[in-house]
Amino acid sequence: MVPQQKEALLVLVASTVFAALVWPLRLALPALECEAVFLDLLAFIAVLWIGRQLVGLKARALDERDLAIRYRAAVYSTHLFGAVVMVGAMALWAAHRTTLAVPAAQVALLATFAWMAMYLAWSLSVLVLYRRGI
C-alpha cells in the first residue's frame, strides 16, 4: 500500500469515528453544545495532522499520476462539501423560518459535518481512484 492510500485510509477512519463521536459529546456536555462540536472538529483535524506526519507522505515525492488522483479527489470532495452546506443551510432555514433564529450549535454541526463529509469524500475518492488505476 502506497503512502497516499495509507493517508486516505487514515482520513476515512478518522472522519467516520469523529462523525460518530459528535452526538455523544453533545449529550455529555449539553450546556457547552457548540464547544463540544468544535472540540470534536479540532480533535479530528489534529488526528489528521498527526497521522499525516506518521504516514510520512511528502508532497515533493508525488508523481503526475499521484497529483492527478489528488486533484480529482479534491474536485469530488469540494462538490460534496458544497452540497452538504447548501442542503444543510436549506434545512436550517426550513426548520427555523418562522423565527429566523438558528441555534449556534446547529450551525456548528453543519460546519463540522460539511468538513468531515469533504474529507470522507476525498479519502473514498483516493482509494477508489488508486484501485481503478487511472
C-alpha positions, 0 to 999 in steps of 0.5 A: 500500500502506497503512502497516499492510500495509507493517508486516505485510509487514515482520513476515512477512519478518522472522519467516520469515528469523529462523525460518530463521536459528535452526538455523544459529546453533545449529550455529555456536555449539553450546556457547552453544545457548540464547544463540544462540536468544535472540540470534536472538529479540532480533535479530528483535524489534529488526528489528521495532522498527526497521522499525516506526519506518521504516514510520512507522505511528502508532497515533493515525492508525488508523481503526475499520476499521484497529483492527478488522483489528488486533484480529482479527489479534491474536485469530488470532495469540494462538490460534496462539501458544497452540497452538504452546506447548501442542503444543510443551510436549506434545512436550517432555514426550513426548520427555523423560518418562522423565527429566523433564529438558528441555534449556534450549535446547529450551525456548528454541526453543519460546519463540522459535518460539511468538513468531515463529509469533504474529507470522507469524500476525498479519502473514498475518492483516493482509494477508489481512484488508486484501485481503478488505476487511472 
